[in-house]
Amino acid sequence: MDMTTPQVDRAPVKTEHFDVLIVGAGISGIDAAYHLSKQCPGKRFVVLESKESFGGTWITHRFPGIRSDSDLYTFGYRFKPWTGAPIATAEKILAYMGEVIEENDLARHVRYRHRIDSASWSRKDRRWTIDALRTDTGEATRFSASFLWMCQGYYRHSEPYTPEWPGMARFKGPIVHPQTWPEGLEVAGKRVVVIGSGATAATLVPALAGNCAHVTMLQRSPTFFITGRNANELADTLRELEIPEEWIHEIVRRKILKDQATFTRRCFEEPEVVRAELLEVVRKFLGPEFDVDKHFNPRYRPWRQRVAFIPDGDLFRAIREGKASVATDEIETFTETGIQLKSGETLDADIIVTATGFNLNVLGDIAFSIDGEPLEFSDTVTWRAMMFSGVPNMAWVFGYFRASWTLRADIVADFVCRLLKHMEARGAAVVTPELRAEERDMKRLPWVDAEDFNPGYILRGVDLMPKQGDHMPWRHTQDYWGDKDDLPRADLEDGTLVYS
């Protein structure tokens, strides 16, 4: 338990019942609430959020320069036009979400500071019972729900991932993880080393450059980046023509998605051509003397890990101007005054930032059970990557690696609302994905194919995740361009969904 949570005795509490309980008030949870209110207006629902406000990732992370690495035309909701720059700060994303909540009267459905500890399904009662704790008062609360909609994201907000390196305790300065950035950390005049090479490091380095004495990005291996203007020429042109914002939003979304589909296809069909194109852009920023192959040419093919967007090339500009530098090496040990690398080089530092990723979260780290038996999601097989074999009345939003998270949140929301209406029409209280007789010996595959996509957080936590099968609907395809056509037409009576 969080040591800041008040300690009180848990007395019996009254149970509030809802048709649908949504877990999390981040991007996915607010999206679910919107669609449920519009498509199933007769359903009574509640959103439980452990934090003090909405926003999820965008209030957990408070490090300097925090911004999206997806464009907001596709990361934003399909129903709410985005009118700002494609890459947006956390502040602007939160303001956008706040407008969605206000414009659609969603605030009355959200309960903040409610940490869910357990969720148990009763076959007899045909409902979930959810025990939660009010983190501001220590009050025990209980809810029941006919349907559980998991929108809590995919990483553990309370515990970032930081490797253990030799000598860490010897370092005299602060060691900071971006996920738990301390308020008021003073960087002026300080030498900062940022360990990592992903989107977070690429955001932090230019944000710190110029505000500190010097910042070094220390990476074990390089990452692919795409760069360009933080603007959308098509959107700007359409605005000059005074096209309505709703039209602009949809037109630009379609253009971006078409371009992304083309880029993804090329990464598989001609990876070395794409590699050369990406590196050529970096060379134009950094000049012929910079060792681009050493510092920005990954060992893997493009899109085997996430490709982050660098708006206006700010990371490369900071390096070119001498405000930042890159070291590609491995850590031998921390010292009192910095980091000694395996090459023998030493990086002096006053502050070390471990932009080393996060821990995968399996459905909110909630203790699930069915009729008193603990539920291990790693024993289940996913149904279209949003429901699980043997688990009744539950859906989960897990977004895309190669497209914006919100695209899948919208698609899943449409599906859940269709499923709820289908259940009502056929008089069913329960829906459970079940393997058909001929599928019970189906080969079980990992949640993600490491040959296809293999970032560290997936490799560290994949054993905790549900399995997937070798054919639909038991596959986790990670394919937006397939999902957008297939999920709206998914057969609800094919025998893989059992109703009662």
N, C-alpha and C positions, 0 to 999 in steps of 0.2 A: 504494500500500500504506500502511496505517496505520503511522505512524512509531513507534508503540509495539510493533509486532509484531517479535519477534526475527527477525533475518536469518540464514538458513542456506542451504546448497546443497541443491537439490532432487535427491536421489538417487532411483533407481527404488524404488518402494514396492509392497508387497503390496496386491492389490485384494480388498476384502471384498465379497461379493455378497449382495444382499437382493432379495426379491420386490418390495418397495415401498420407495422412499425418499421421506420427507416432508421438505420444506424449510420450516423455521421451527417454533419452539415457542411461538408466541403463541396467541391464542384459537383460530385455525383449525387450527394444527398439533396442538395437544393434542386438539382435537375429532376430527380425522382419526385420530389414534392410538387414541383411545377406540373409535371405531366400527370401525376395522379389527380391533382386538383382539377385539371382541365379534361382529362379523358375518363376519369371515374369519379365524377363529382359527388356521388352518393356514398363513397367510402370515407369512413372516419379514420384519420391517420395522425401519427405523431412522429416527430424527428427527434432522436436523442443524440446529443453531442456532448462529449466529455469536456471540451474546452469552453472558455468563457464567451466565445463568439463563433460566428460562421467563418468559413474560409479554408479549413484544413491545412494543407501545405503552406498556404499563403499567410497564415498566422503562426504556424510552427516555426518557419524559417524567418529570421529577422537579420540576416547577415547583410553587410553593405552591398548595394547594387542588385539585390535579388530581383529577378525578372523571369519571365517565361522563356523557354527555349522552343516553344511551338508558337506559330502565329495565332493571334487571337480571333481571326476569322473562322478558324476551325477549332481552336481551343475554347472559344466562346460558344455559347448556346446557339443552336440553329434558330431559335425563336426570338432572340434578342440581338439586334444588329450591333456590331462592334464598330465604333467610329474613330478610334484612336490609331496610334502606330501599331503595326503588326506584332512587334515584340514589346510587351508591356511590363511595367513594374508591378510588384505585389500590391502596392497602394492602389493602382488603377484597377487591377483585377478585383480587389476587395470592394472598391467603389461600384464596379459593374455588378458584382454579385448582390451588393446591398440594394441596387436599383431593382434587380429581379425580385428580391424578397418583398420590397415595398410595393412595387407595381402589381404584384400578384397576391398580396395579402397573405404571405406565407409565414410571417413572424409568429402568428398565433399558434402555429403547429409545432414550433421548435422549442425544445426544453434544453437549455444549456447547463453545463456543469453536471451532467448525468453520465457517470462512468458505468458502463455495463460490465458486470462481473460474470454473470452466467445466463444461459438461455437453455431451457429444457422443453422438449416437445412431449406432449401427452397424447397417445393414440386414443385414449378414452375420451378426453375432452376436446381433441382435435384442434389444439391451439398451442402456441408457444407461451411460456412464462419467462419473463425477463426480469432479473434482479439487478438493480442499479443502485449506485451510491451517489448522493448529492455531495460533490466534492467541496462545496462552499460551507455546508452545514453539517456534513456527516450523516445526514438523514438517509435511512434505507428506503428505497422506493421499489415498487413492483408493478409491472405491466403485463398484460397478456395481449396476444395478437394472433389473429387468424393467419397472417402472412408476414414473413420477416424479409426485409429488403436490405441487404448488406451493402453499404456505400461508404465504408470506412477507409477505403484506399488499400494500399499494398505494402506499406512499410510502417515500422514501429515508431510512432512520434516521440515516445518517451525515452528511447534508447538508440542513439546513433551507432553506427559501426566504426570503431577505431581499432586497428590492429595493435598488437603489443610489440613494440620494438625494444631492443636492448637499450638500457640507459635512460629511458624516459624519465625516471624519477630524478635523475641528476640535473636535468635541464632547469635552469633557474627562472626562466620566464614562463608565461602562461602557455598552455597547450589547449587550443580551442577547436571545437568541432562546429562547423557552420550551422548544424541543426540546433545547437544549444548556445548560440552566440551571446556572450554576456553583454548586457546593456552598459553602455558607457566605456567600452574597451577603447583605450587611447592608443592610436597607431602613429600619431604625428611624430616624426623623427625616429621611428623605430624601423629595424630591419625585420621583414616578415618573410617567412617561408611557408608557402601553401603546398601541402602534399596532396597530389591528385592531378588528374588531367581531364576530368569530365566537365559537364556543363556547369557545375557549381564552381569548380576551380577557375574555369574560363570566365565566369561572371565576377568572381571575387578579385582576381588579379587586376583587371583594368579599373575596378572600383577603388582598390587600394592604391594603385599606382598614382603617384603625384601627391597623395595624402600621407604617405609614409616615406622614410628615407629611401627604401628600395624594397621591391617584392620579387621573390623568386618562386616560380612554379616548378616544383620538384616532382617528376613523374617517373614511374618505373618503366612505362612504355607510352608511346604517343596515342592520341585520339584523332579521329577525323572531325573536321569542322567545315561548315559551309558559312560563307560570309556574303553580305550584301547590304544594301541600304535598308534602314529601318523605316521603310515606306512601301506602299504598294501602288505602283504606277497605274494599274487598271482602276483601283478604287479612287485614286486622285482624279483620273480622267472622268470617271462617271460622276463624281461630285461636281466637277466643273460643268458638266452637262445637266446638272440639277436633277439627276436621277434619284428617286426616293431611296432612303437608306435601307429599307427592307430589300429592295431589288439589288442594291449594291452588295449587301451582305451575302445574298444567295449567289449572285453571279461570281463574286470574288472567291467564295468558298469552293464553288465548282471548278474554277480555274486552278486554284491552289491544289485541290485534290487531284485533278488531272495531272498537274505537273509532278506531284508527289508520287503518283502511281507510275509515271514514266521513269522518274529517278530510281524508284525501288526496283522496277523491272530491269533497268540498265545495270544496277548494282549486282544483280544475279547473272545477267547475260553477258556483260562486258565489264567485269569488276576492275580490270587493270586500266581500261580506258577512263573509267570514272575516277580511279585513284589518281591518274596523271592529271586530270582536269582539276581535281580538288587541290592537289599540291601546287599546280601552276598558279592558282590564285594566291596561295600562301607566299610563294616566291615573289610575286609582284608586290606584296606588302613588305616583305622582309629583305628583299634585295639579293644579289648573287653571292654575297659573302656569307650569308647565313646558312647554316647546315640544316636545311629543311628535312632532308632524308632522315637525319638522326632524331630530330625533335618533333616532326609532324607527319611521319610516314609510318602508320601502324603496321603490325605484323599480320593483322586480320584483314579480310576484304571489307569494303564499305558496307555498312548497315548490318554487320554482324554484331555490332554494339551501336548504341544510339549515336546519331550524328547531330551534334548541337549546332545551332545557328549563332554566329557571332555578328551582332548588328553593327554595321558600319566598320567592321574589322577592328573593334576597339582593343581586343587582346593583342593583335599584331601591331597596332599602332603604339601601344605602350611598350612593347619589346623594341620596336624600331627606334623609339625616342629615348631608350636607355632607362626608362623608369621601371621596367620589369625585365626579367631574364628567365630562361628555361634551363633546367638541369635534368637530363635524362640519365638516371642512374638508380642504384639500389642503396638502401640505408644499411650501413654497417652498425652504427650506434648513435644514439643521442649523446651529446656532451653537455657540459655545463653552459656552454655558450652557443650551441647550435647543433649541427648534424654532420657526422663524418660519413662519407659515402664509400661504397666498396671500391671505387676507383682510386681512393686515397684523397680525393678533394674534400674540403671542408666548407660547409655553408654556415656562416655566422648568422645568428638570429636572436632577436629580442622576443619575438612572438612566433609560435609555430601553429599553423592551422591545418588540421587533418580533414581535408575534403575527400574523405575516403569512402563515402557512400553510407548506406543505411542497412538495417536489418529487415528482412522480409517479414511481413506480418500476415499471419494466416487467419483471416476472418476476425480481426480485432483482438486476437489473443483472448477471446471469450471462452469460458468453459461450457461447451455444448454437450448436451446429452439427449438421448431419446429413450423415454420410459425408464429413466434412471441409469441407463448404460452410457458411459462416456463415448462421445463421437470423435473419432479420429478422421479428419478430412483426407489424410494421406491414404486411407483405406477405400475412399470413394472414387468413382469415375465421373468426370465432369460431363454434363449434358450441355452442349453448345457453349461451354466455358462460362456458364452462369447459374446452372443448377447442378445437383450432385446426386448420384445414385443412392437410393435409400434414405434421402433426406427430404422430408415433406415440407411443402409450403415455404420455400426459401429461394431467393435469387441473390446473385452477387454481381457487382460491377467490377470488372477487371479490364482496364483500358488497353490501348494499343501501344506497342513499342515503336512502330514506324509511322504512326499517325497520331493525331491529338487524342488524348484520353477521353475528352468530352464527346467525341464522335460515337464511341461505343456506349457511353452513358445514355445518350439520346436513343440509340437503337435498342438497348436493353429496356429503357423506360417504355418505349412503344410496345415491346414484347410483353413485359409484365402486365401492362394495362390490358392488352389483348387477352392474355391468359386469365386474368381476374374476371373479365367479362365473359369469357368462355366457360369458366367454372360456374359462374352465376347462372348462365343460360342452361347449362346441363344439370343444375342442382347439386353440384359437387362442393363439398367443404374442404377436400384434401386433394392435392396433386403431388405425386411422388415419381421422380424419374426412376425407372427400373430397367435393368438389362433384360432383354428378351431371352428366352431359353437358349436360342442358338448363339447368343452373345456372351454367355456367362464364362466361357473359356477364351474370350477375346484377349488378344495380347494387350497388356498394360504398358503404356508409354509414359515418360515423364511429362509433367505439365508443360515444359518448354524443351524443344530439341536443342541441345547445346551446340550442335553443328550449324543451327540456323541463327541462334541469338544467344550470346553467352556473357552478359555483364556479370560482375562479381556477385551482386546481391542475389541474382537468380541461381548461380552455381552454389552459393552458400546455403540457400534455403529451399532448393527445389524438392528435397526429400520430404519436406513438411507439407507440400502442396498436394492437391488431388491429382490423380492420374488421368490420362486421356486414353481413348481407345484408338483403333486403327481405321475407323470409318465413322462417318456422320451417323447420328448426331452426337457421338461421343468424342468429338475432336475439339481441340483448342487451336483454331487456325491462325489467329492473330491477323486476319485478313479483312480489313474494313471494306475493301472493294467487293469482296464476296458477301460479307455480312449484310451490307446495305440492301442487297437484293434477296438474299436467302432467308434472313430472319423474319422479315414481314410475311413471308410465305411458308414459314416452318409449319409442318403438319402437326397439329395438336392432338390428333387421333391416330398416330402411327403405331401405337402400342408401346412406345417408350415412356409415355407419360400415363401413369395409372391414377385414375380418379376414384374417389369414394365419398 
